[in-house]
Amino acid sequence: MQLAGEEFGALIRVGFVIDHVLESSDSLAMRT
């Protein structure tokens, strides 16, 4: 079960990064 927990944490981290990247590109799109 330890591995599943680590994978879950990694998924959350990846989702957080993707969300941050999307927010950044949204801000860039608004500027142009």
C-alpha distance matrix in Angstrom:
0.0 3.8 5.4 5.2 6.4 8.8 10.0 10.6 12.5 14.4 15.4 16.8 18.6 20.0 21.1 22.8 24.6 25.8 27.0 28.8 30.4 31.6 33.1 34.9 36.3 37.5 39.3 40.8 41.9 43.7 45.5 47.2
3.8 0.0 3.8 5.5 5.2 6.4 8.7 9.9 10.7 12.5 14.4 15.6 16.7 18.5 20.1 21.3 22.8 24.5 25.8 27.2 28.8 30.4 31.8 33.2 34.8 36.3 37.9 39.2 40.7 42.4 44.0 45.7
5.4 3.8 0.0 3.8 5.4 5.1 6.1 8.5 9.8 10.5 12.2 14.3 15.2 16.3 18.2 19.8 21.0 22.3 24.1 25.6 26.8 28.4 30.1 31.4 32.7 34.4 36.1 37.3 38.6 40.6 42.2 43.6
5.2 5.5 3.8 0.0 3.8 5.4 5.1 6.1 8.6 9.8 10.4 12.4 14.2 15.1 16.3 18.3 19.9 20.9 22.3 24.2 25.5 26.7 28.5 30.1 31.4 32.6 34.6 36.0 37.0 38.9 40.8 42.3
6.4 5.2 5.4 3.8 0.0 3.8 5.4 5.0 6.2 8.6 9.9 10.7 12.4 14.3 15.3 16.6 18.5 20.0 21.0 22.6 24.4 25.7 27.0 28.7 30.4 31.5 33.2 34.8 36.1 37.7 39.4 41.2
8.8 6.4 5.1 5.4 3.8 0.0 3.8 5.4 5.1 6.2 8.6 9.9 10.5 12.2 14.2 15.2 16.5 18.3 19.8 21.0 22.5 24.3 25.7 26.9 28.6 30.1 31.7 33.0 34.5 36.3 37.8 39.4
10.0 8.7 6.1 5.1 5.4 3.8 0.0 3.8 5.4 5.0 6.1 8.7 9.7 10.3 12.1 14.1 15.2 16.3 18.1 19.8 20.8 22.3 24.2 25.5 26.7 28.3 30.2 31.3 32.5 34.5 36.2 37.6
10.6 9.9 8.5 6.1 5.0 5.4 3.8 0.0 3.8 5.4 5.1 6.3 8.7 9.9 10.5 12.3 14.3 15.3 16.4 18.4 20.0 21.0 22.5 24.4 25.8 26.8 28.8 30.3 31.4 33.1 35.0 36.6
12.5 10.7 9.8 8.6 6.2 5.1 5.4 3.8 0.0 3.8 5.4 5.1 6.2 8.7 9.9 10.5 12.4 14.3 15.3 16.5 18.4 20.0 21.1 22.6 24.4 25.7 27.2 28.7 30.2 31.8 33.4 35.3
14.4 12.5 10.5 9.8 8.6 6.2 5.0 5.4 3.8 0.0 3.8 5.4 5.0 6.1 8.5 9.7 10.5 12.2 14.0 15.2 16.4 18.2 19.8 21.0 22.5 24.1 25.8 26.9 28.4 30.3 31.8 33.3
15.4 14.4 12.2 10.4 9.9 8.6 6.1 5.1 5.4 3.8 0.0 3.8 5.4 5.1 6.0 8.4 9.8 10.4 12.0 14.1 15.2 16.3 18.2 19.8 20.9 22.3 24.3 25.6 26.6 28.5 30.4 31.8
16.8 15.6 14.3 12.4 10.7 9.9 8.7 6.3 5.1 5.4 3.8 0.0 3.8 5.5 5.1 6.1 8.6 9.9 10.4 12.2 14.2 15.2 16.4 18.3 20.0 20.9 22.6 24.3 25.6 27.0 28.9 30.7
18.6 16.7 15.2 14.2 12.4 10.5 9.7 8.7 6.2 5.0 5.4 3.8 0.0 3.8 5.5 5.0 6.2 8.6 9.8 10.5 12.3 14.2 15.3 16.5 18.4 19.9 21.2 22.6 24.3 25.9 27.3 29.2
20.0 18.5 16.3 15.1 14.3 12.2 10.3 9.9 8.7 6.1 5.1 5.5 3.8 0.0 3.8 5.4 5.1 6.1 8.5 9.8 10.5 12.2 14.2 15.2 16.4 18.2 20.0 21.0 22.3 24.4 25.9 27.3
21.1 20.1 18.2 16.3 15.3 14.2 12.1 10.5 9.9 8.5 6.0 5.1 5.5 3.8 0.0 3.8 5.5 5.1 6.0 8.6 9.8 10.5 12.2 14.2 15.3 16.3 18.4 19.9 20.8 22.6 24.5 26.1
22.8 21.3 19.8 18.3 16.6 15.2 14.1 12.3 10.5 9.7 8.4 6.1 5.0 5.4 3.8 0.0 3.8 5.5 5.1 6.2 8.6 9.9 10.6 12.3 14.4 15.3 16.7 18.5 19.9 21.3 23.0 25.0
24.6 22.8 21.0 19.9 18.5 16.5 15.2 14.3 12.4 10.5 9.8 8.6 6.2 5.1 5.5 3.8 0.0 3.8 5.4 5.0 6.1 8.6 9.8 10.5 12.3 14.1 15.4 16.5 18.2 20.0 21.3 23.0
25.8 24.5 22.3 20.9 20.0 18.3 16.3 15.3 14.3 12.2 10.4 9.9 8.6 6.1 5.1 5.5 3.8 0.0 3.8 5.4 5.0 6.1 8.6 9.8 10.5 12.1 14.2 15.2 16.3 18.4 20.1 21.4
27.0 25.8 24.1 22.3 21.0 19.8 18.1 16.4 15.3 14.0 12.0 10.4 9.8 8.5 6.0 5.1 5.4 3.8 0.0 3.8 5.5 5.2 6.2 8.7 10.0 10.5 12.5 14.3 15.3 16.7 18.7 20.5
28.8 27.2 25.6 24.2 22.6 21.0 19.8 18.4 16.5 15.2 14.1 12.2 10.5 9.8 8.6 6.2 5.0 5.4 3.8 0.0 3.8 5.5 5.1 6.2 8.7 9.8 10.7 12.4 14.2 15.5 16.9 19.0
30.4 28.8 26.8 25.5 24.4 22.5 20.8 20.0 18.4 16.4 15.2 14.2 12.3 10.5 9.8 8.6 6.1 5.0 5.5 3.8 0.0 3.8 5.4 5.0 6.2 8.5 9.9 10.5 12.2 14.3 15.5 17.0
31.6 30.4 28.4 26.7 25.7 24.3 22.3 21.0 20.0 18.2 16.3 15.2 14.2 12.2 10.5 9.9 8.6 6.1 5.2 5.5 3.8 0.0 3.8 5.4 5.2 6.1 8.7 9.8 10.4 12.3 14.4 15.7
33.1 31.8 30.1 28.5 27.0 25.7 24.2 22.5 21.1 19.8 18.2 16.4 15.3 14.2 12.2 10.6 9.8 8.6 6.2 5.1 5.4 3.8 0.0 3.8 5.5 5.0 6.3 8.7 9.9 10.7 12.6 14.8
34.9 33.2 31.4 30.1 28.7 26.9 25.5 24.4 22.6 21.0 19.8 18.3 16.5 15.2 14.2 12.3 10.5 9.8 8.7 6.2 5.0 5.4 3.8 0.0 3.8 5.4 5.1 6.3 8.7 10.0 10.8 12.9
36.3 34.8 32.7 31.4 30.4 28.6 26.7 25.8 24.4 22.5 20.9 20.0 18.4 16.4 15.3 14.4 12.3 10.5 10.0 8.7 6.2 5.2 5.5 3.8 0.0 3.8 5.4 4.9 6.0 8.6 9.8 10.9
37.5 36.3 34.4 32.6 31.5 30.1 28.3 26.8 25.7 24.1 22.3 20.9 19.9 18.2 16.3 15.3 14.1 12.1 10.5 9.8 8.5 6.1 5.0 5.4 3.8 0.0 3.8 5.4 5.1 6.3 8.8 10.4
39.3 37.9 36.1 34.6 33.2 31.7 30.2 28.8 27.2 25.8 24.3 22.6 21.2 20.0 18.4 16.7 15.4 14.2 12.5 10.7 9.9 8.7 6.3 5.1 5.4 3.8 0.0 3.8 5.5 5.2 6.4 9.1
40.8 39.2 37.3 36.0 34.8 33.0 31.3 30.3 28.7 26.9 25.6 24.3 22.6 21.0 19.9 18.5 16.5 15.2 14.3 12.4 10.5 9.8 8.7 6.3 4.9 5.4 3.8 0.0 3.8 5.4 5.2 6.7
41.9 40.7 38.6 37.0 36.1 34.5 32.5 31.4 30.2 28.4 26.6 25.6 24.3 22.3 20.8 19.9 18.2 16.3 15.3 14.2 12.2 10.4 9.9 8.7 6.0 5.1 5.5 3.8 0.0 3.8 5.5 5.6
43.7 42.4 40.6 38.9 37.7 36.3 34.5 33.1 31.8 30.3 28.5 27.0 25.9 24.4 22.6 21.3 20.0 18.4 16.7 15.5 14.3 12.3 10.7 10.0 8.6 6.3 5.2 5.4 3.8 0.0 3.8 5.6
45.5 44.0 42.2 40.8 39.4 37.8 36.2 35.0 33.4 31.8 30.4 28.9 27.3 25.9 24.5 23.0 21.3 20.1 18.7 16.9 15.5 14.4 12.6 10.8 9.8 8.8 6.4 5.2 5.5 3.8 0.0 3.8
47.2 45.7 43.6 42.3 41.2 39.4 37.6 36.6 35.3 33.3 31.8 30.7 29.2 27.3 26.1 25.0 23.0 21.4 20.5 19.0 17.0 15.7 14.8 12.9 10.9 10.4 9.1 6.7 5.6 5.6 3.8 0.0
